[in-house]
């Protein structure tokens, strides 16, 4: 199983975390999404993971991907 971590700006609350989780889980291959609000990080697990689609899902949820970490 692969794992990718992203720094995401604009997340401030549990609703933000839920919204990102919901959007990213719809990406083919994603099996788990963990949002850490304090670290402004989203960790995505699954196989295979498509970085472009994950980034698009985060942006589509209304947030900005600052960097992969």
N, C-alpha and C positions, 0 to 999 in steps of 0.2 A: 504494500500500500504506500502511496506517495503522500507527502505532506508539504504544503506551501503556506507561507505566512506573509501577510501583507500589513503594512502600516496604513491605516485609514483615517482620514480627517473628517471631522464633523459629527462623530458619534458622541452623544452626551448622556444617553439614558437607556433604560431597558427596552423601550419601544424601538430605538435605533438598532439595538442589538438584534431584536426579534425580526425587524424588517430586513436587515442584511442577511440574517440566517435563512429566512424564508426564500429570498431571491437566489442566494448562492446554492441552496440545496436543490434547486431546480436544474442546475447545470449537470449535464450528463457526466457520470463518473464520480460525482461528489457523494460521499457517504456520510460525512460529518463536518460540521462547522462550529467552531468555538470562537466567541467574540470576547475579548478582554477590553472592557471600556477604559480601565485605568492605563493600560499600555497602548491604547488606540490601535489594537492589533486584531486581525482576523486570521485564524488558523483553519485551513481547509485540508481535509483528508479524503482520499479516494484513489481510484485508478481507472483509467488514466486521467490525469488532471490537465485541463487545457487552460493555461494561464490567461490567454486572451479572453476566453469566455467567462472566467471567474472575474477578471477585472471589469468586463462589460456588465456583469450582474451587479457588482458593487456600485458602479457608476449609475446603472439603471435604477438602483434603489435610492439614488440621490446623494451619494457620498463620493469622496475623491480618494483614489488610491495614491498615497504619497510615495510608496516604494514597496518593493518586495523585501522582506527581511528574513 
